[in-house]
């Protein structure tokens, strides 16, 4: 096996979520930031809500509305 090609491994890497929760794990980065964790993800909380990433739902609704009205889609 080649020497000095592997990244440094941190046994105490801190993971911080957008909801404010944080925990420690092992990783190749010292600090990891995530948008969704087990404390706020709908699958784990049992709460029904939509996790919208970059307006995907609005974009889908606009396309669906155009198809209902018989207008062709435009790529933007």
C-alpha positions, -999 to +999 in steps of 0.1 A: +000+000+000+013+035-009+023+058+020+009+093+026-019+091+000-048+087+025-065+118+040-063+124+077-090+107+098-106+126+127-122+104+153-139+135+168-154+152+138-183+174+146-215+173+125-237+204+127-272+205+113-292+235+101-317+229+128-290+234+155-284+198+164-249+185+165-231+152+172-196+137+170-185+110+145-155+098+127-147+114+093-120+128+070-132+164+077-130+180+111-163+199+107-193+188+086-224+209+080-257+192+069-291+206+061-312+177+075-304+152+103-323+126+123-336+152+147-354+172+120-360+148+091-397+140+086-390+102+084-376+102+119-398+128+135-431+115+121-440+150+111-454+155+076-438+184+059-422+190+025-385+195+023-381+218-007-347+220-022-340+250-045-377+255-055-382+222-071-419+220-061-427+255-076-409+246-108-429+213-111-462+232-104-453+258-131-447+230-157-478+211-147-499+243-150-485+249-186-494+214-197-530+218-184-533+251-203-519+235-235-489+257-236-456+243-247-428+240-221-399+264-224-364+254-212-349+280-189 
